[in-house]
Amino acid sequence: MLRKKYSFGMLLILLVSNTGWAQTTNQFINTENLPDFKTTLRTLKEKTPLPVIFPQKIPALGTLTGYYIYTEAEPGTSHYLISMDKTADCHGKHNCTMGSLSASIGGIPQIYYSTDNKELTVPVSLVGGKKGYFTPSHAMADFWAPQIEWRDGNILYQLSWNLTANVPEKEKLVAMANSVIKY
């Protein structure tokens, strides 16, 4: 699960035109093209010793006219959160985020189980020989978006993204994880 106890918050509103790159939910958009996106992540980088990464490709959101990017980190700490939110006051909360990427030192990927004790999490192969762990969206006292976790050295990354129905969740999240770039 995402840790949500951070003291520093930064919110940047990025307006996105409905024309051009955000036309359908079946396509990806390039985060490099979002206004001030790189600047926001460079600012986060100044506050954490961890490598700041984020997918270069995220699902296009069609009718949405804006992204609200929220970053959290305590200066010098060993964790951070980058969240793409639906509203300006969401601040990475579970119920109003489109997706997020978190990083923390230590930890291991978590294996999730269904209410009938069947394993939901499956291993997946990522670029560079990395092993990831994918968990599909599921309802269990709440609705949980699909996620993928992986380790790079001693850093655990968790990427979670709300996707539309009838979308191949595993393929989308693997593609997103494979598109991460370092800022």
C-alpha positions as CSV (number, residue, x, y, z in Angstrom):
1,M,0.0,0.0,0.0
2,L,1.1,3.6,-0.5
3,R,2.5,5.4,2.5
4,K,0.8,8.7,2.9
5,K,2.7,10.4,5.7
6,Y,4.7,13.1,4.1
7,S,5.3,16.6,5.3
8,F,6.2,18.4,2.0
9,G,3.6,18.8,-0.7
10,M,3.8,20.4,-4.0
11,L,0.9,20.9,-6.4
12,L,1.3,21.9,-10.0
13,I,-1.7,22.3,-12.3
14,L,-1.1,21.3,-15.9
15,L,-3.7,22.2,-18.4
16,V,-4.0,19.8,-21.2
17,S,-5.8,20.5,-24.4
18,N,-8.4,18.1,-25.6
19,T,-7.0,18.4,-29.1
20,G,-3.9,16.6,-30.1
21,W,-2.4,13.9,-28.0
22,A,-5.2,13.1,-25.5
23,Q,-7.9,11.8,-27.8
24,T,-8.8,8.2,-26.7
25,T,-8.4,6.0,-23.7
26,N,-6.7,3.3,-25.9
27,Q,-3.6,5.3,-26.6
28,F,-0.7,6.5,-24.5
29,I,0.5,10.0,-24.2
30,N,4.1,11.1,-23.7
31,T,4.6,12.8,-20.3
32,E,7.6,14.6,-21.7
33,N,5.1,16.7,-23.7
34,L,3.2,17.9,-20.6
35,P,3.9,21.5,-19.8
36,D,6.4,21.9,-16.9
37,F,6.4,18.2,-16.1
38,K,10.2,17.9,-16.2
39,T,10.5,21.0,-14.0
40,T,8.2,19.5,-11.4
41,L,10.1,16.3,-11.2
42,R,13.5,18.1,-11.1
43,T,12.1,20.0,-8.1
44,L,11.2,16.7,-6.4
45,K,14.7,15.5,-7.1
46,E,16.1,18.3,-5.0
47,K,14.2,16.9,-2.0
48,T,15.0,13.2,-2.2
49,P,18.2,11.2,-2.5
50,L,16.4,8.5,-4.4
51,P,16.4,8.4,-8.2
52,V,13.3,10.2,-9.4
53,I,11.6,8.2,-12.2
54,F,8.2,8.3,-13.9
55,P,6.7,6.6,-16.9
56,Q,7.3,8.4,-20.1
57,K,4.0,6.9,-21.4
58,I,0.7,7.1,-19.5
59,P,-2.8,6.2,-20.7
60,A,-4.5,9.1,-22.6
61,L,-7.6,10.3,-20.8
62,G,-9.9,11.5,-23.5
63,T,-12.3,14.0,-22.2
64,L,-10.3,15.2,-19.2
65,T,-9.1,18.7,-19.7
66,G,-6.4,18.9,-17.0
67,Y,-4.0,16.9,-15.0
68,Y,-3.1,17.9,-11.4
69,I,0.3,16.6,-10.5
70,Y,1.1,16.3,-6.9
71,T,4.5,15.3,-5.4
72,E,5.3,14.5,-1.8
73,A,8.6,14.0,-0.1
74,E,10.3,15.1,3.1
75,P,13.7,16.7,2.2
76,G,16.4,14.1,2.5
77,T,14.1,11.1,3.2
78,S,14.0,7.7,1.6
79,H,10.5,7.9,0.0
80,Y,8.5,9.9,-2.4
81,L,5.1,10.0,-4.2
82,I,4.2,11.3,-7.6
83,S,0.5,11.4,-8.2
84,M,-1.6,12.4,-11.3
85,D,-4.9,13.6,-9.8
86,K,-8.4,14.4,-11.0
87,T,-8.8,17.5,-8.8
88,A,-6.5,20.2,-7.5
89,D,-7.2,19.2,-3.8
90,C,-6.8,15.5,-4.2
91,H,-3.1,15.4,-3.1
92,G,-2.6,11.7,-4.0
93,K,-5.6,10.3,-2.1
94,H,-6.8,6.9,-3.2
95,N,-10.3,8.0,-4.2
96,C,-9.4,10.9,-6.6
97,T,-6.1,9.9,-8.2
98,M,-5.7,8.7,-11.7
99,G,-2.5,7.0,-10.9
100,S,0.7,7.2,-9.0
101,L,4.3,6.1,-8.6
102,S,6.0,5.8,-5.3
103,A,9.5,4.9,-4.3
104,S,11.0,3.9,-1.0
105,I,14.2,2.3,0.3
106,G,13.8,-1.3,1.4
107,G,10.6,-3.2,1.3
108,I,9.7,-6.1,-0.9
109,P,6.8,-6.4,-3.4
110,Q,3.6,-7.5,-1.7
111,I,1.6,-10.6,-2.8
112,Y,-2.1,-9.9,-2.8
113,Y,-4.9,-12.6,-2.3
114,S,-8.6,-12.6,-3.2
115,T,-11.3,-13.1,-0.6
116,D,-11.3,-16.8,-1.4
117,N,-7.5,-16.9,-0.7
118,K,-6.4,-17.2,-4.4
119,E,-3.2,-15.4,-5.3
120,L,-3.9,-12.3,-7.4
121,T,-0.3,-11.2,-7.9
122,V,1.7,-12.6,-10.7
123,P,5.3,-12.2,-11.8
124,V,6.0,-10.2,-15.0
125,S,9.2,-9.5,-16.9
126,L,10.4,-5.9,-17.3
127,V,13.1,-4.4,-19.4
128,G,16.7,-4.8,-18.3
129,G,15.9,-8.2,-16.8
130,K,14.0,-6.8,-13.9
131,K,11.2,-8.9,-12.3
132,G,8.0,-7.1,-11.6
133,Y,4.9,-8.2,-9.7
134,F,1.5,-7.3,-11.2
135,T,-1.8,-7.2,-9.2
136,P,-5.0,-6.7,-11.2
137,S,-7.7,-4.3,-10.1
138,H,-9.9,-5.9,-7.4
139,A,-12.6,-5.1,-4.9
140,M,-11.8,-5.9,-1.3
141,A,-13.6,-3.6,1.2
142,D,-12.7,-1.0,-1.4
143,F,-11.7,-0.9,-5.0
144,W,-8.0,-1.2,-5.7
145,A,-6.6,-0.1,-9.1
146,P,-4.1,-2.4,-10.8
147,Q,-0.5,-2.1,-9.8
148,I,2.9,-3.3,-10.6
149,E,5.8,-3.3,-8.1
150,W,9.5,-3.9,-8.8
151,R,12.9,-3.4,-7.1
152,D,15.9,-1.7,-8.5
153,G,18.7,-2.3,-6.1
154,N,17.4,-1.5,-2.6
155,I,14.6,0.7,-3.9
156,L,11.0,-0.6,-4.2
157,Y,8.8,1.1,-6.8
158,Q,5.1,0.9,-7.0
159,L,3.1,2.0,-10.0
160,S,-0.7,2.0,-9.7
161,W,-3.1,3.4,-12.3
162,N,-6.9,3.5,-12.7
163,L,-7.7,2.2,-16.1
164,T,-11.0,2.1,-18.0
165,A,-13.0,-1.1,-18.2
166,N,-12.1,-3.7,-20.8
167,V,-8.5,-2.6,-21.0
168,P,-5.7,-5.2,-20.7
169,E,-4.4,-4.0,-17.3
170,K,-1.3,-6.1,-17.2
171,E,-0.1,-5.1,-20.7
172,K,-0.8,-1.4,-20.0
173,L,1.1,-1.4,-16.6
174,V,4.0,-3.4,-18.0
175,A,4.3,-0.9,-20.9
176,M,4.2,2.0,-18.4
177,A,6.8,0.4,-16.1
178,N,9.0,-0.3,-19.1
179,S,8.8,3.3,-20.2
180,V,10.1,4.9,-16.9
181,I,12.9,7.4,-17.3
182,K,15.1,9.0,-14.8
183,Y,14.9,12.7,-14.2
